[in-house]
């Protein structure tokens, strides 16, 4: 509580922000809520698209066998299995390291493309989570701004 040097009265007791600051705070809360909804929608969309592919993490050394790929953790596990299998098939060489005309080049290229797609979904999950976190922070900020006293 702040006391006036001149009058000795409390200036901050029971006073809310001005109409402009209240509108700004409410706007920040609304924008934050919209970001939370958008982030959840993005997460659910990516999840449903991955689930629709019906990919199952194989048992080749993965602790997540036999789970379906529906989230960032299972997508990462599947990408690692694909990498391991492709490197085993190509003698430890990636697509870029194989000589032109190598019969295993197509296998290596398909593995690289599949892994890239899975990593793209992992990034999409991360962006959706960041959107939700930013939205929650905005809701908290706007809520606290409404409680600030008027000057």
Steps between C-alpha positions, in 0.01 A plus 500: 500500500640847413440795729497855375776716639264797524167358621612173656208317335524172314473557126485142378221354711207370298579685179497322167664593172357756261256401226781493246723274706206275587417466128866425422515236774177339378633502142819327610297232679286443188806477273664261745192279510486497119865390488431219746210378286711526181788308659274221624332481158839478327618226738183297444519544122859377478418214737200389295698519174778284644252254649326479162818364345482201740876488550615265776845526656666166417672291764852548363662633814231752586352514850178634350418184302214434407351848549335696221664823389266772626725748680846656503663225708379213284579698182856550622531130586373402155745740330786340693389150401482607134850647524641187661342268241606718206860528620510124552371443144747745344807391691494805728481757220237771461334594172752778441792264553386232255654506151278580206324192367529307828203260525447600865470871417122480469471330841720766657304780332164360616634469854621860493163622372306302761724627780460858376122464506506362853730780618263752342218360710722522810561867423126554453435348844763731646348807337153401624633462854677837476175658379312362801773617739504849348121516519502400867764763573287765327192396697699527824644838397160643406345370820771663711475825303132525592599491866750785472399821669435822307769769526 
